[in-house]
Amino acid sequence: MAVIEVAIASLFQYTGWQMSYGKSILLVSLVASLAPFSAAQTMVKRPAIVGVAHIGLRTDDLAAARNFYGHFLGYQEPFTLDKASGGLLLTYFKVNDRQYIEIFPELKDETQDRLSHIAFETVNIQQLRDYLASRGVKVPDKLKLGLDGNMSMMIPDPDGHNVEFVQYLPGSLHSNNFGKFLPATRISDHIIHVGITVRDRSAADKFYREILGFREMWHGGRTDDRTDWIDMRVPDGTDWLEYMMNVQSPTPKTLGVMHHLALGVPSTAAGYQTLLDRGMKIDQGPKIGRDGKWQLNLYDPNLTRAELMEPKPVQTPCCSPMLDK
């Protein structure tokens, strides 16, 4: 604020004004009016956004979802949340201490999107809320403690997808179960990315890249002359968000392919064999994608894609270099 005051005083001097009582009042008013703007521009910094926290998916068959994520993929179900009015709100499948697959038994019909939301972890949710507000993003007036004991907020992205940011707090359901419910049966111990449809790249980039600090690590397409996928790494970690581009009038089945999660594995071939041994029927085995990585596409009972993916390319990726850092 002192800088603003000096600048205005210099302006008065330059224009030949003398600092009379009335002009002093004007100076004070100008400084006061500019102070909030100055503070918003210089004091609010974005806290770290460290990775994917979870993906929320809808189902109309909870038993089938439990068979897929629990039996076949080998994840344990450490806790559930109930609605205030009674009945199950959601259940959790634990990938690791900081990542979950959330299943909501709320799919109403075949046309409804299976994706409920995606979520990223931050180290300071209040600071992130204030930062986003300073950048013109509509945020909740006040943050509230969630039913799970964590602090979070949900905001829409430019495509209308619900994006949650969460900070794990001591005493929450998640924190109280750190180190627990991590069986050797897990097909993977890390959600390495989530994917969502994007209609307007410039709008998505303004939100995810310019405001949130995500950065592009690779882009590619079905042919070398087009861009169908853009991988955007979180600013303070290794996980990424995948823009799924050029999706026109998608069916629910197509949305299940596009709105997906990727589980990192050291070997898709080994994962494939494990799933076969557990009795899963898989139409097609592992293949190398356009990004040069081995992957295996799986589909849950409501057609959401859960791909197994090796983290490093074994062939040169198409279309653009892949950034390691």
C-alpha positions as CSV (number, residue, x, y, z in Angstrom):
1,M,0.0,0.0,0.0
2,A,2.9,2.3,0.6
3,V,3.9,1.9,-3.0
4,I,0.4,3.0,-4.1
5,E,0.5,6.0,-1.7
6,V,3.9,7.2,-3.0
7,A,2.7,6.8,-6.6
8,I,-0.4,8.9,-6.0
9,A,1.5,11.6,-4.1
10,S,4.0,11.7,-7.0
11,L,1.1,12.2,-9.4
12,F,-0.2,15.2,-7.3
13,Q,3.3,16.7,-7.4
14,Y,3.7,16.2,-11.1
15,T,0.4,17.9,-11.8
16,G,1.2,20.9,-9.6
17,W,-1.3,20.0,-6.9
18,Q,-0.5,20.8,-3.3
19,M,-1.4,18.3,-0.6
20,S,-4.2,20.3,1.0
21,Y,-6.6,18.8,3.6
22,G,-9.2,18.0,0.9
23,K,-6.7,16.4,-1.4
24,S,-5.3,14.3,1.5
25,I,-8.8,12.9,2.1
26,L,-8.9,12.0,-1.6
27,L,-5.5,10.3,-1.3
28,V,-6.7,8.2,1.7
29,S,-9.9,7.2,-0.2
30,L,-7.9,6.2,-3.3
31,V,-5.5,4.1,-1.2
32,A,-8.3,2.4,0.7
33,S,-10.1,1.5,-2.5
34,L,-7.0,0.1,-4.1
35,A,-5.9,-1.9,-1.0
36,P,-8.1,-5.0,-1.6
37,F,-7.1,-5.1,-5.2
38,S,-3.4,-4.9,-4.3
39,A,-3.8,-7.6,-1.6
40,A,-5.6,-10.0,-3.9
41,Q,-2.9,-9.6,-6.5
42,T,0.1,-9.9,-4.3
43,M,-0.8,-11.9,-1.2
44,V,-2.9,-14.9,-2.3
45,K,-0.8,-17.7,-3.7
46,R,-1.9,-21.1,-4.9
47,P,-1.1,-23.9,-2.5
48,A,0.3,-27.2,-3.7
49,I,-2.0,-29.5,-5.7
50,V,-0.3,-32.8,-5.3
51,G,-2.2,-35.5,-7.2
52,V,-5.5,-37.3,-7.9
53,A,-7.4,-37.9,-4.7
54,H,-10.3,-39.9,-6.2
55,I,-12.8,-40.4,-8.9
56,G,-16.5,-40.6,-8.2
57,L,-18.6,-43.0,-10.3
58,R,-22.3,-43.8,-10.4
59,T,-23.8,-47.3,-10.5
60,D,-27.2,-48.9,-10.6
61,D,-25.9,-52.3,-9.4
62,L,-23.8,-51.9,-6.2
63,A,-23.3,-55.7,-5.9
64,A,-21.8,-55.8,-9.4
65,A,-19.6,-52.8,-8.7
66,R,-18.3,-54.5,-5.6
67,N,-17.5,-57.6,-7.5
68,F,-15.6,-55.6,-10.1
69,Y,-13.6,-53.2,-7.8
70,G,-13.5,-55.5,-4.8
71,H,-13.1,-59.0,-6.2
72,F,-11.5,-58.6,-9.6
73,L,-9.4,-55.5,-8.9
74,G,-8.7,-56.5,-5.4
75,Y,-9.5,-53.3,-3.5
76,Q,-10.9,-53.3,0.0
77,E,-14.0,-51.3,1.1
78,P,-12.8,-49.6,4.3
79,F,-15.8,-47.4,5.0
80,T,-19.1,-46.1,3.7
81,L,-21.2,-42.9,4.2
82,D,-24.9,-42.9,4.7
83,K,-27.4,-40.2,3.7
84,A,-28.9,-38.0,6.4
85,S,-32.3,-39.4,5.4
86,G,-31.1,-43.0,5.5
87,G,-29.6,-45.3,2.9
88,L,-26.2,-45.5,1.4
89,L,-24.7,-42.3,0.1
90,L,-21.4,-43.8,-1.2
91,T,-18.9,-46.5,-0.6
92,Y,-15.1,-46.3,-1.0
93,F,-12.6,-48.6,-2.5
94,K,-9.1,-47.8,-1.3
95,V,-6.3,-47.7,-3.9
96,N,-3.7,-46.2,-1.4
97,D,-3.7,-44.0,1.6
98,R,-4.4,-40.9,-0.5
99,Q,-6.5,-42.3,-3.4
100,Y,-9.9,-43.9,-3.6
101,I,-12.6,-45.0,-6.1
102,E,-15.9,-43.7,-4.8
103,I,-19.0,-45.5,-5.9
104,F,-22.5,-43.8,-5.7
105,P,-25.5,-46.1,-6.0
106,E,-27.5,-43.3,-7.8
107,L,-27.5,-44.1,-11.5
108,K,-31.1,-43.5,-12.5
109,D,-31.2,-44.5,-16.2
110,E,-29.1,-45.5,-19.1
111,T,-28.6,-41.9,-20.4
112,Q,-27.1,-40.5,-17.2
113,D,-23.4,-39.8,-17.1
114,R,-21.6,-42.4,-15.0
115,L,-19.1,-39.8,-13.8
116,S,-20.0,-38.1,-10.6
117,H,-16.8,-36.0,-10.2
118,I,-13.0,-36.0,-10.1
119,A,-11.0,-34.9,-7.2
120,F,-7.5,-33.6,-6.5
121,E,-5.6,-33.3,-3.2
122,T,-4.3,-30.0,-1.9
123,V,-2.2,-29.2,1.1
124,N,-4.3,-26.2,2.1
125,I,-8.0,-26.1,1.1
126,Q,-8.7,-22.6,2.6
127,Q,-5.8,-21.0,0.9
128,L,-6.9,-22.7,-2.4
129,R,-10.4,-21.4,-1.9
130,D,-9.1,-17.8,-1.4
131,Y,-6.7,-18.1,-4.3
132,L,-9.4,-19.3,-6.7
133,A,-11.7,-16.4,-5.5
134,S,-8.9,-13.9,-6.2
135,R,-8.7,-15.3,-9.8
136,G,-12.4,-14.8,-10.4
137,V,-13.5,-18.4,-9.9
138,K,-16.9,-18.9,-8.1
139,V,-16.2,-20.7,-4.8
140,P,-18.2,-21.5,-1.7
141,D,-18.7,-18.6,0.6
142,K,-17.5,-20.8,3.5
143,L,-15.8,-24.2,3.7
144,K,-17.5,-26.8,5.8
145,L,-16.2,-30.1,7.3
146,G,-17.4,-33.0,5.3
147,L,-19.1,-36.1,6.5
148,D,-15.8,-38.0,6.1
149,G,-14.0,-35.5,8.4
150,N,-12.0,-33.8,5.7
151,M,-12.3,-30.3,4.3
152,S,-13.2,-30.0,0.6
153,M,-15.0,-27.9,-2.0
154,M,-16.6,-28.8,-5.3
155,I,-16.6,-26.4,-8.3
156,P,-17.6,-26.9,-12.0
157,D,-15.0,-26.7,-14.7
158,P,-15.7,-25.0,-18.1
159,D,-17.2,-28.3,-19.4
160,G,-19.5,-28.6,-16.4
161,H,-17.6,-31.5,-14.8
162,N,-17.7,-31.4,-11.0
163,V,-14.1,-31.0,-9.7
164,E,-13.5,-31.5,-6.0
165,F,-10.4,-30.3,-4.1
166,V,-9.8,-32.0,-0.7
167,Q,-7.4,-31.6,2.2
168,Y,-7.0,-34.7,4.4
169,L,-7.4,-33.7,8.0
170,P,-6.3,-35.5,11.2
171,G,-9.1,-37.5,12.7
172,S,-10.9,-38.0,9.3
173,L,-12.1,-41.4,8.1
174,H,-9.2,-41.4,5.6
175,S,-6.4,-40.3,8.1
176,N,-7.6,-42.7,10.8
177,N,-7.1,-45.5,8.3
178,F,-3.7,-44.6,6.9
179,G,-1.7,-47.8,6.6
180,K,-4.8,-50.0,6.7
181,F,-6.9,-51.8,4.1
182,L,-4.0,-52.2,1.7
183,P,-4.1,-55.9,0.7
184,A,-1.7,-57.6,-1.7
185,T,-4.7,-58.4,-3.9
186,R,-4.7,-54.8,-5.3
187,I,-4.2,-54.9,-9.0
188,S,-2.6,-51.5,-8.7
189,D,-1.6,-49.2,-5.9
190,H,-1.8,-45.9,-7.8
191,I,-4.4,-43.9,-9.8
192,I,-2.0,-42.3,-12.3
193,H,-4.6,-40.3,-14.2
194,V,-8.3,-39.6,-14.7
195,G,-9.9,-38.6,-18.0
196,I,-12.8,-36.2,-18.9
197,T,-14.3,-34.9,-22.1
198,V,-13.3,-31.3,-23.2
199,R,-15.1,-29.4,-25.8
200,D,-13.1,-26.1,-25.8
201,R,-9.4,-26.5,-25.1
202,S,-8.8,-22.8,-24.6
203,A,-11.5,-22.7,-21.9
204,A,-10.1,-25.8,-20.2
205,D,-6.6,-24.5,-20.4
206,K,-7.6,-21.2,-18.8
207,F,-9.0,-23.1,-15.8
208,Y,-6.6,-26.0,-15.4
209,R,-3.3,-24.5,-16.8
210,E,-3.5,-20.7,-16.2
211,I,-5.4,-20.7,-12.9
212,L,-4.6,-24.1,-11.3
213,G,-1.1,-24.6,-12.7
214,F,-1.5,-27.9,-14.5
215,R,1.1,-28.3,-17.3
216,E,1.0,-30.3,-20.6
217,M,3.2,-33.4,-20.7
218,W,2.0,-35.0,-23.9
219,H,-0.6,-34.7,-26.7
220,G,-1.6,-37.1,-29.4
221,G,-4.3,-38.4,-31.6
222,R,-5.6,-41.4,-33.5
223,T,-3.6,-40.1,-36.5
224,D,-0.5,-37.9,-36.4
225,D,-2.2,-34.9,-37.8
226,R,-4.9,-34.5,-35.0
227,T,-5.0,-34.1,-31.3
228,D,-7.5,-36.2,-29.4
229,W,-5.8,-36.5,-26.0
230,I,-3.9,-34.0,-24.0
231,D,-2.2,-35.0,-20.8
232,M,-2.1,-32.3,-18.1
233,R,0.1,-33.0,-15.1
234,V,-0.9,-31.7,-11.7
235,P,1.4,-28.8,-10.7
236,D,3.0,-30.4,-7.7
237,G,3.0,-34.2,-8.4
238,T,3.2,-36.8,-11.1
239,D,-0.5,-37.7,-11.7
240,W,-2.3,-36.1,-14.6
241,L,-5.6,-35.2,-16.1
242,E,-6.4,-36.3,-19.6
243,Y,-8.4,-34.1,-21.9
244,M,-10.5,-36.3,-24.1
245,M,-11.1,-34.1,-27.2
246,N,-13.3,-34.3,-30.3
247,V,-16.1,-36.2,-28.7
248,Q,-19.3,-35.4,-30.6
249,S,-22.8,-36.4,-29.2
250,P,-21.4,-39.2,-27.1
251,T,-23.6,-42.2,-26.1
252,P,-23.4,-43.4,-22.5
253,K,-21.1,-46.2,-23.7
254,T,-18.8,-43.6,-25.3
255,L,-18.8,-41.5,-22.2
256,G,-17.8,-44.5,-20.2
257,V,-14.7,-44.8,-22.4
258,M,-13.9,-41.1,-22.2
259,H,-14.6,-40.5,-18.5
260,H,-12.2,-43.0,-17.1
261,L,-9.4,-43.8,-14.6
262,A,-6.0,-45.3,-15.2
263,L,-4.3,-47.6,-12.7
264,G,-0.5,-47.7,-12.9
265,V,1.0,-51.2,-13.0
266,P,4.6,-52.5,-13.6
267,S,3.3,-55.0,-16.1
268,T,0.0,-55.1,-18.0
269,A,0.7,-58.7,-19.0
270,A,1.0,-59.8,-15.4
271,G,-2.1,-57.8,-14.5
272,Y,-4.0,-59.4,-17.4
273,Q,-3.1,-62.9,-16.2
274,T,-4.1,-62.0,-12.6
275,L,-7.5,-60.9,-13.8
276,L,-8.0,-64.0,-15.9
277,D,-7.1,-66.1,-12.9
278,R,-9.8,-64.3,-10.9
279,G,-12.4,-65.2,-13.5
280,M,-12.7,-61.9,-15.3
281,K,-13.8,-62.1,-19.0
282,I,-11.7,-59.7,-21.1
283,D,-12.4,-59.1,-24.7
284,Q,-8.9,-57.9,-25.7
285,G,-5.5,-58.3,-24.1
286,P,-2.8,-55.7,-23.5
287,K,-1.8,-53.4,-26.4
288,I,0.6,-50.5,-26.9
289,G,-1.2,-47.2,-27.2
290,R,-0.4,-44.2,-29.3
291,D,1.6,-42.8,-26.3
292,G,3.9,-45.8,-26.6
293,K,2.7,-47.4,-23.3
294,W,1.4,-50.8,-22.7
295,Q,-2.3,-50.6,-21.6
296,L,-5.2,-52.9,-20.9
297,N,-8.8,-51.6,-21.1
298,L,-11.3,-52.9,-18.6
299,Y,-14.9,-51.9,-18.2
300,D,-16.9,-51.9,-15.0
301,P,-20.6,-53.1,-15.0
302,N,-21.8,-49.7,-15.9
303,L,-19.3,-49.3,-18.8
304,T,-16.8,-47.0,-17.1
305,R,-13.3,-47.7,-18.4
306,A,-10.6,-48.6,-15.9
307,E,-7.4,-49.0,-17.8
308,L,-4.2,-50.7,-16.5
309,M,-1.2,-48.7,-17.8
310,E,2.5,-49.0,-17.5
311,P,4.0,-45.6,-16.6
312,K,6.8,-45.5,-19.1
313,P,6.6,-45.8,-22.9
314,V,8.2,-48.8,-24.5
315,Q,8.0,-47.2,-28.0
316,T,8.4,-43.6,-29.1
317,P,5.1,-41.8,-28.5
318,C,3.3,-40.4,-31.5
319,C,2.7,-36.8,-32.3
320,S,4.7,-35.0,-29.5
321,P,7.6,-35.6,-27.1
322,M,6.6,-36.9,-23.7
323,L,7.9,-34.7,-20.9
324,D,9.3,-36.6,-17.9
325,K,9.4,-33.5,-15.6
